[in-house]
Each structure stands twice: as structure tokens, then as C-alpha cells.
């Protein structure tokens, strides 16, 4: 993000992926037969190691990704919590007994699906590694992870620490490399039993197609265009703060960012005046110097974000603030983007329909609860939503009406690793985090005895 080279990694090829999968098969043979209580103990030990070494990992992640050190610390905290949380699930994967009458006994067992492949994005490299790997390990699966090309560092470090914690050799493997090369070889490989993919819709569709010939299971988390809905009776200052961080956290590079503000006309002027003031005051800068907003992850991504904004400008849309690339004020370099707010957008505008994945807020003005619900649902995505109102009945009606995997009332970011997360429609399918997060890595076997 600073525009300076930081480290070099090798680009893994198909043969590296094959070697990693061979190792994973051997690791799986040991790990699936490791007693659940022992898996629990080892994952707890991993969580402790990550906690003790959190600052090291956070600095590494800030440097590798361009995010601020505080954001990197948050990413690392969630990573440790994910190992702690799923450690506690490892010894509770119970089956049930099914009554079939006097001569039969039947029960279910929940066995690991096998080797799981994890294609990891660059926006939260550390916690996204743990979000898939921790439940996979708790379930007894072995793992081959392919971190994003721009942010492979923490996955490699974590794989080493998992070994120190007691995860046997071969159980966790990391192949660095390019998506269309190492990533594509991994997801089409018939040895892979399950794929966890987080990334863009177009790449996700390709992964689904690559998985089809082997009928490989999938969890897809493909982003969104999530609304923060503010009704006329909401607390304006809470809306302003909620909207500010819903879109500008991590420089907007969050699948679940509140990238649309769906706001009632009655409070529109007041909220936008305050929001624009706060957006203008945000300081950009190198992640280790504690700015409000860090860099975008790569130059290519900066160009993509800017192209969306330029297209909106050409369409004559009203850009209230921002709208330009920026540099680190100290060095005059880097891949930063000004916090940007585009006002009064019609429902079919590309800035409303496409995930820009940067610090760009699309504002849609509505009148009343019904229009708010229709506009909130007016994209192909369905990941998260925030609902601001003081009227509990309206809040609950909207929470039910809005198409999203998770809805928060009177806040935007709430809850942690305990809360299931995932999308509807083009946001993908499957749920990660929470107890649901382990379902992808276990399959049910029914065993019946005649006696
Ligand atoms: P972006 O274009 O913003 O990098 P992607 O969705 O393409 O987003 O990337 C998310 C992850 O998917 C990265 O780890 C990337 O390397 C990987 N990836 C990209 N293309 C493929 C592919 N064809 N097969 C498997 N993984 C891929």
C-alpha cells in the first residue's frame, strides 16, 4: 500500500499444489484420528500463541496489506478468537441416536469431510485464514490454503505457529502463488473435498465451475453492496458515526461494508452535512503512523476504484466529497483514495449496483419504511444490513424484510466470531463463524445395526 516493495514470495505452480495435497492426505490420516479433546487442546494452544505474539503479527499485517496498525490488531484479535472459539467446538461434534424399533440401533456420526482448500482474500488476510482453517481443524480436516498474491505473509507465519502448537506435519499447508495458477490448480483438484472461497463474484463463479466436475462442496463468500438504512426517526448522530465507519473502515475494502446509505429524505440534509464534514476530516497515511485510513491494497485495485468514481462523474452524479486518488502526506507516495460520497443515486446506477470495494459511499434517498425496504433489496447481493430507527416495530419489520445474512439494528458492526456470517443471492452461500461455521467441514454418517 505504501508503494514500496516489502517482501518477495515464490509463485507456486500446479506441482506445488499437488505436493501440498499429498502432504495434506497424510496429515488427514493422523488428524482425523486425533482425539477431539486433543484437537481442542492444540487449538487452544494455537490461540494462546497468537495472542502472545499478536503485536508481531499485527505489524507484519499492517506492512503487508497497507491497513492501519489498529485495523491489523483487530484482524489479529479475531484470528486468535476464531482458534479459541472453534477449539471449544472440537469436542462437541456429537451425533444423535434414531429410534427404529426393537431390532435396530441407529446413530449418526459427524466425520471430517477430508482435505479442505482455502482461497483467501487480501482484505483481512489474518482473520480470513482463521475463519476457515480453525473450524476445519476443529472438525478433523486437513487444509491447503492459498493466500492472496499481495498478502501471503501472515498465513505462512500462522501455519508455522500451528505446528508449534502441536498440529501434526502435513495437516496445514500453505501454497503462495497467483490465483489463476496456484489457486485454479487447487480448486479443480479432485483430492479436494471442500473449497472455502472468499473473493469477487466473477472469480467465485469460476471457482464453482472448476469445482463442478469433481462435485466438490463449496462455501462462497462473494461480497455485497450492503445498505445502512436510516429511517426518519433515527438518532442522526448515531447514523453519522455508523455510516462513517461502515464504509471507511479498512478503506472500504470489506465484503460487508455499508457501501450504500439508504436514507429518509427528512434527515438526508442534516446527516449528509455532518457525514461529509467527518469524511473530510479523516487522515490518510502509512498504517504504522496511526492514520484514520490506510492505503488500498494494490495499485491495480486503486485504479479499479477510481474508474468506478470517474464513471459516476461522467454520468453527472453528485460527488459531495473525495473522488480522487491520494498519497501518503509524509512520503508523497502510496495507493490511497480519498473518502468519497456520491449523493442522490438512482436505483439502477452502477455505483449502486456494483461492489466498488473502496472508500466510496453511494447515497440513495427514500421516503418511508416501504420504499426503504425496496431500495435496500434493490441489488443482486444480500450480505448484511444496518437499520436505524427508534421504532422497534419498524426495525423488526425491516429486519425480516431485508434480504441479508445478518442484520444489525441501531448499529452497523456488532457481534463477533460467535455470529454466523454469510450471504444470499450473489453474496454467495454457506455460513462462516458461529457454530454454523463448522458445518461445512463435517458430514453426517448414519450407522445402523440389526440385532
Ligand atoms: P481480486 O481480483 O480483488 O484479487 P479475487 O476474487 O480474484 O479478487 O481474489 C480472491 C482470491 O482468489 C485470491 O487469493 C486470488 O489469488 C484467488 N483467485 C483468483 N483467481 C482464481 C482462480 N481462477 N481460481 C482460484 N483462485 C483464484
Boltz pocket constraint, residues with backbone or C-beta under 6 A from the ligand:
constraints:
  - pocket:
      binder: B
      contacts: [[A, 119], [A, 120], [A, 121], [A, 122], [A, 146], [A, 147], [A, 148], [A, 149], [A, 177], [A, 178], [A, 179], [A, 180], [A, 181], [A, 182], [A, 183], [A, 184], [A, 185], [A, 187], [A, 198], [A, 199], [A, 200], [A, 201], [A, 203], [A, 204], [A, 206], [A, 207]]
      max_distance: 6.0
